[in-house]
């Protein structure tokens, strides 16, 4: 079986800022002896992330010596702005701008937050730097034990799932790593 973390075509790694997503990035770096020239890593900040999450993204950049492109949603063209750890929104500004732009709150019937704040924002950023990366070359941190999430995006976008990686593997990795996401591993944040 081909290593699902090998990258040999233009690819974007969508980095959520959580442990599973960071593990995906680490595996890509290991399998390719660093970040391949064909790959770009993007983190779309909603402005609602905890400070610890922003610090974790910065730590991944620093400890693993990998460039991560930080972007945020804008309601007007070009529909995104490039930010850094220092300039990233921390008071929900992108989220509030999206609500004002859509003139409605996200709800169980209209779940547009991820599409607008993350997926489309990253797409607009990639287009601005002349990268036209097809959807099946967007990698996301979804594990083999997340069948419902895999079904939503398709297995091709989920190299962790292809490789049989589960929450057990992620937990073990971070327990033995030199840094970690400094959020308690409780409730919905058991792994992130």
Rosetta blueprint (number, residue, H / E / L):
1 X L
2 X L
3 X L
4 X L
5 X L
6 X L
7 X L
8 X L
9 X L
10 X L
11 X E
12 X E
13 X E
14 X E
15 X L
16 X L
17 X L
18 X L
19 X H
20 X H
21 X H
22 X H
23 X H
24 X H
25 X H
26 X H
27 X H
28 X H
29 X H
30 X H
31 X H
32 X L
33 X L
34 X L
35 X L
36 X L
37 X L
38 X L
39 X E
40 X E
41 X E
42 X E
43 X E
44 X E
45 X E
46 X L
47 X L
48 X L
49 X L
50 X L
51 X H
52 X H
53 X H
54 X H
55 X H
56 X H
57 X H
58 X H
59 X H
60 X H
61 X H
62 X H
63 X H
64 X H
65 X L
66 X L
67 X L
68 X E
69 X E
70 X E
71 X E
72 X E
73 X E
74 X L
75 X L
76 X L
77 X L
78 X L
79 X L
80 X E
81 X E
82 X E
83 X E
84 X L
85 X L
86 X L
87 X L
88 X L
89 X L
90 X L
91 X L
92 X L
93 X H
94 X H
95 X H
96 X H
97 X H
98 X H
99 X H
100 X H
101 X H
102 X H
103 X L
104 X L
105 X L
106 X L
107 X L
108 X L
109 X L
110 X L
111 X L
112 X L
113 X H
114 X H
115 X H
116 X H
117 X H
118 X H
119 X H
120 X H
121 X H
122 X H
123 X H
124 X H
125 X H
126 X H
127 X H
128 X H
129 X L
130 X L
131 X L
132 X L
133 X L
134 X L
135 X H
136 X H
137 X H
138 X E
139 X E
140 X L
141 X L
142 X L
143 X L
144 X L
145 X L
146 X L
147 X H
148 X H
149 X H
150 X H
151 X H
152 X H
153 X H
154 X L
155 X H
156 X H
157 X H
158 X L
159 X H
160 X H
161 X H
162 X H
163 X L
164 X L
165 X L
166 X L
167 X H
168 X H
169 X H
170 X H
171 X H
172 X H
173 X H
174 X H
175 X H
176 X L
177 X L
178 X L
179 X L
180 X L
181 X L
182 X L
183 X L
184 X L
185 X L
186 X L
187 X H
188 X H
189 X H
190 X L
191 X L
192 X L
